[in-house]
Amino acid sequence: MTRIDLTGLDVRPAQVWGGVRLVPLVRSEPVPGLRLHREVYGGFGSVDLPDRSTYTSYVPHAFVADWTGAGAGAGSGADPAPGAGRESAAYGTRLGGGGGGRGDGGRDEAPDCVPVRRVHRMAKRRRDKDGRAEARLRFLPLHLALEGYLALHFGGPSIVWDEWSREALRHGLSPRAEAAYAGWAVPGLTEALRIFEVHPGQCGLLLYAADALAAAFVVPHPDDYRLLHPTLVEDLYGELVHQYAYYGGPVPEFTARIRDGAGGIRTLADLRAAARQQERAWAAAHDGLMARDLLETPYAFERVHRAGPFDLHRFLPPFERGGREQHIGELITDRKGRTAYLKTFRLSENQIRKGYLLRRLADCDWHLGRAAEALGTSYTEVVRRVRSAGLGAFLDEHSVARRLREDRES
């Protein structure tokens, strides 16, 4: 499997709100045997990973894939109140003493806290009270994909070259961080999702900002979509999407004109047939133009977990230069490779360049001189690219400065 297969999903005419375009995806039949529901977290999360590293981000919720046939809604719920036996981070600063706070009758008041939820692994099989594995899998949507991107060559240099610092050689490229925007911070998205009309049989949507594909979201069942539609405003979106929504103007709405041709439209059946023809023409234009890069890009898939007859994957793009849009994401497929669940995150140009640079460095055994030859550029330019990618702290400045001085003198 190298491409995303959306067999069984059809597009419907888009709905527009300002610069945001929402394209519904509908199924004629739900995916049998799989349901999704949400667990509400609503705060910051710290995820313990198998390699003893930690992933920290705002984690509003988790998804639970259920292949028991019990349907959505079972086991969902909210976290306990902040401070109820969980870790938390102090919000603000307060000075106090043994005499108690102001106006509290001598009692000490606990400071306001931001709850921090500790989660073990990005995806984990649920177990019952007796420790037996259940037919449910909890995973963190989008964070599973983002952690895969951040882990790209996270181990750093595998050979002790002079140009790399001791920290990079001992601990890899840690820490590594990326910035993203919550959906409510993307201009127009909250309003668009609020007034969005959900179609019968709808199991997903394609979201565009200024007619640039921002994200794709697919679930196995229409009831799951109705339940999870509000989560889109809490998802993470890339810097490029925020800029397109902020600076882009309104996009044209979908319109269809049915003209009275030579044969004429004389009955409701004729009118219905002409309307369906217009829908098919728009769907063909959409698949061929607007979503082409998402569907035609070859991805590198990594299977994260097997969920009964389904597989949970995350994927990375080829990090090709040339201006084409590239996405990371996660999906659940059935035994035939058809998509039951999909969520994507569009990378910015800087993130694509960083992925491209890391792969080139790894292909050249992290030797900066060989990487310069492979990229067809100079040693100085490779150093500049490493620094602009946010990896300059992992370079040994004395060795790099000596090599740059030798290049200038020669």
Backbone hydrogen bonds, N-H to C=O, Kabsch-Sander energy under -0.5 kcal/mol:
donor,donor_aa,acceptor,acceptor_aa,energy
6,L,4,I,-0.7
9,L,6,L,-2.0
10,D,26,V,-2.6
12,R,24,P,-1.7
15,Q,22,L,-2.5
17,W,20,V,-2.6
20,V,17,W,-2.1
21,R,208,Y,-2.1
22,L,15,Q,-3.0
23,V,21,R,-0.5
23,V,206,L,-2.7
25,L,204,G,-2.4
26,V,10,D,-2.9
27,R,201,G,-2.4
28,S,8,G,-0.7
31,V,220,P,-2.3
34,L,31,V,-0.9
35,R,66,D,-2.0
37,H,64,V,-1.5
39,E,62,A,-2.8
40,V,77,G,-1.7
41,Y,60,P,-2.6
42,G,60,P,-2.1
43,G,59,V,-1.2
44,F,115,P,-1.2
45,G,57,S,-3.2
46,S,117,R,-2.8
47,V,55,Y,-3.4
48,D,46,S,-0.5
48,D,119,V,-2.7
49,L,47,V,-0.5
49,L,53,S,-2.4
52,R,49,L,-1.8
55,Y,47,V,-2.3
57,S,45,G,-1.9
59,V,43,G,-2.3
59,V,57,S,-0.6
62,A,39,E,-2.4
63,F,139,F,-2.7
64,V,37,H,-2.7
65,A,63,F,-0.5
65,A,137,L,-2.9
66,D,35,R,-3.1
66,D,64,V,-0.5
67,W,65,A,-0.5
67,W,135,A,-1.9
74,A,71,G,-0.7
76,S,73,G,-1.3
84,A,81,A,-2.0
85,G,83,G,-2.2
89,A,114,V,-2.6
91,Y,112,D,-2.4
92,G,90,A,-0.7
100,G,97,G,-1.4
101,G,107,R,-1.6
104,D,101,G,-1.2
106,G,101,G,-0.5
107,R,104,D,-0.9
114,V,89,A,-3.3
116,V,87,E,-2.0
117,R,44,F,-2.8
117,R,115,P,-0.5
118,R,116,V,-0.5
119,V,46,S,-2.7
119,V,117,R,-0.5
121,R,48,D,-1.9
121,R,119,V,-0.9
124,K,138,R,-2.7
126,R,136,R,-2.7
128,D,132,R,-2.6
131,G,128,D,-2.0
134,E,126,R,-3.5
136,R,134,E,-1.0
137,L,65,A,-2.3
138,R,124,K,-2.5
139,F,63,F,-2.7
140,L,122,M,-1.4
143,H,141,P,-1.6
144,L,140,L,-1.9
146,L,142,L,-2.9
147,E,143,H,-2.5
148,G,144,L,-1.1
149,Y,145,A,-1.7
150,L,146,L,-2.7
151,A,147,E,-1.7
152,L,149,Y,-1.5
154,F,151,A,-2.0
156,G,153,H,-1.6
161,W,159,I,-1.9
164,W,161,W,-1.1
165,S,394,F,-2.7
169,L,165,S,-1.7
170,R,166,R,-2.4
171,H,167,E,-3.0
172,G,168,A,-1.2
173,L,154,F,-2.5
174,S,172,G,-1.9
181,Y,237,Y,-3.2
183,G,235,D,-1.5
184,W,233,V,-1.3
185,A,182,A,-1.9
186,V,183,G,-1.6
189,L,186,V,-1.9
190,T,186,V,-0.6
192,A,188,G,-2.1
193,L,189,L,-2.6
194,R,190,T,-1.7
195,I,191,E,-2.0
196,F,192,A,-0.6
198,V,196,F,-0.6
202,Q,199,H,-1.9
203,C,25,L,-2.8
204,G,25,L,-0.9
205,L,217,F,-2.3
206,L,23,V,-2.2
207,L,215,A,-3.0
208,Y,21,R,-2.9
209,A,212,A,-2.5
210,A,19,G,-3.1
212,A,209,A,-1.4
214,A,207,L,-3.2
215,A,207,L,-1.6
217,F,205,L,-2.3
218,V,342,L,-2.5
219,V,203,C,-3.1
225,Y,221,H,-1.7
226,R,222,P,-2.2
227,L,223,D,-1.7
228,L,224,D,-2.4
229,H,225,Y,-2.1
231,T,228,L,-1.3
232,L,229,H,-1.7
233,V,230,P,-1.1
234,E,231,T,-1.5
235,D,231,T,-0.6
235,D,232,L,-0.6
237,Y,181,Y,-2.7
242,H,238,G,-1.8
243,Q,239,E,-2.3
244,Y,240,L,-2.5
245,A,241,V,-2.4
246,Y,242,H,-2.1
247,Y,243,Q,-3.0
248,G,244,Y,-2.0
251,V,18,G,-2.3
258,I,256,A,-0.5
259,R,257,R,-0.7
261,G,259,R,-1.2
266,R,264,G,-0.6
271,L,267,T,-2.0
272,R,268,L,-2.7
273,A,269,A,-2.3
274,A,270,D,-2.2
275,A,271,L,-2.2
276,R,272,R,-2.3
277,Q,273,A,-1.8
278,Q,274,A,-1.8
279,E,275,A,-2.1
280,R,276,R,-2.5
281,A,277,Q,-2.2
282,W,278,Q,-2.2
283,A,279,E,-2.5
284,A,280,R,-2.4
285,A,281,A,-2.0
286,H,282,W,-2.4
287,D,283,A,-2.7
288,G,284,A,-1.8
289,L,285,A,-1.3
290,M,285,A,-0.6
291,A,286,H,-1.8
292,R,289,L,-0.8
295,L,291,A,-1.8
296,E,292,R,-2.4
297,T,293,D,-1.3
299,Y,2,T,-3.7
300,A,316,L,-2.7
301,F,299,Y,-0.7
302,E,314,R,-2.8
304,V,312,L,-3.1
305,H,312,L,-1.5
307,A,305,H,-0.6
307,A,310,F,-2.8
308,G,306,R,-0.7
310,F,307,A,-1.9
311,D,333,T,-2.1
312,L,305,H,-3.2
313,H,311,D,-0.6
313,H,331,L,-3.3
314,R,302,E,-2.0
315,F,329,G,-2.5
316,L,300,A,-1.7
328,I,345,F,-2.5
329,G,315,F,-1.5
330,E,343,K,-2.2
331,L,313,H,-2.1
332,I,341,Y,-2.1
333,T,311,D,-2.1
334,D,338,R,-1.8
337,G,334,D,-1.8
339,T,5,D,-1.8
340,A,332,I,-3.3
341,Y,332,I,-1.6
342,L,218,V,-2.0
343,K,330,E,-2.0
344,T,216,A,-1.5
345,F,328,I,-2.9
346,R,214,A,-0.9
347,L,326,Q,-2.4
352,I,348,S,-2.1
353,R,349,E,-2.5
354,K,350,N,-2.1
355,G,351,Q,-2.2
356,Y,352,I,-2.5
357,L,353,R,-2.6
358,L,354,K,-2.6
359,R,355,G,-1.9
360,R,356,Y,-2.0
361,L,357,L,-2.7
362,A,358,L,-2.4
363,D,359,R,-2.3
364,C,360,R,-1.4
365,D,362,A,-1.6
366,W,361,L,-3.6
367,H,364,C,-1.8
368,L,366,W,-0.7
371,A,367,H,-2.4
372,A,368,L,-2.0
373,E,369,G,-1.8
374,A,370,R,-2.5
375,L,371,A,-2.1
376,G,372,A,-0.7
376,G,373,E,-0.7
377,T,372,A,-2.7
382,V,378,S,-1.9
383,V,379,Y,-2.2
384,R,380,T,-2.1
385,R,381,E,-2.4
386,V,382,V,-2.4
387,R,383,V,-2.2
388,S,384,R,-2.6
389,A,385,R,-1.5
390,G,387,R,-1.8
391,L,386,V,-2.1
392,G,387,R,-0.5
394,F,391,L,-1.6
395,L,392,G,-1.6
396,D,163,E,-3.5
397,E,395,L,-0.9
400,V,396,D,-2.4
401,A,397,E,-2.7
402,R,398,H,-2.1
403,R,399,S,-2.1
404,L,400,V,-2.5
405,R,401,A,-2.3
406,E,402,R,-2.2
407,D,403,R,-2.1
408,R,404,L,-2.0
409,E,405,R,-2.3
410,S,406,E,-1.8
